[in-house]
Amino acid sequence: RGYGSDPKRGSALVGAFVAGMHAGGVGAAVKHFPGLGVVKGNTDFSANVVDATTTADSALLRPFREAADSGVDAVMISSAIYRKIDSKRIATFSPKVIGLLRDWGYDKVVISDDLGAARALRDIPAKQRAVRFVDAGGDLAISVEPKAAAAMAKGLVARAEDDPAFAERLTESATRVLVLKQEYGLVSCG
């Protein structure tokens, strides 16, 4: 799950892992952007997990940046709060956090951490979780809880029906996911 606290060493190990997965014909994702190395708590079991250290230009981001530059297939976003990047929102719902990846030129799939049962999200209606994630720039919302997943799907459809700009954003995300699936032979288009 992690390769230590030295960004240079972590980058090398992440790069080797991603290259190995790709050599085996398997897609790879890195997580939990922008990192969980300096937080206390686990967003699966605690609300308000905070990183008060990491900045947008922190050396701690190096493994993620190098993975993004080298073509990692997906980046999973953390559900912690990164006070020095966006003090108002958890990373999963933060255009500033997800925007860092896009500013680096990363145009592949951005995945949420669990939006179904994680304690960090308990106070947000399930129907709004995927909507907020996609609004922030994310692509693939995941949930370990089937009922929450169904509510999230309904929320996405309802918002897309009411908001043409959101529908366009949602189509952009769906396209990224389908392109990734096609790259690995999981769907055929055309």
Secondary structure, DSSP 4 states (H G I P E B T S, - for coil): ----S-HHHHHHHHHHHHHHHHHTT---EEEEET-STT--S-TTT-S--EESS--TT-GGGHHHHHHHHTT-SEEEEPSSEETTTEEEEEGGG-HHHHHHHHHTT--SEEEEEE-SS-GGGTTS-HHHHHHHHHHTT--EEE-S-HHHHHHHHHHHHHHHHH-HHHHHHHHHHHHHHHHHHHHTTS----
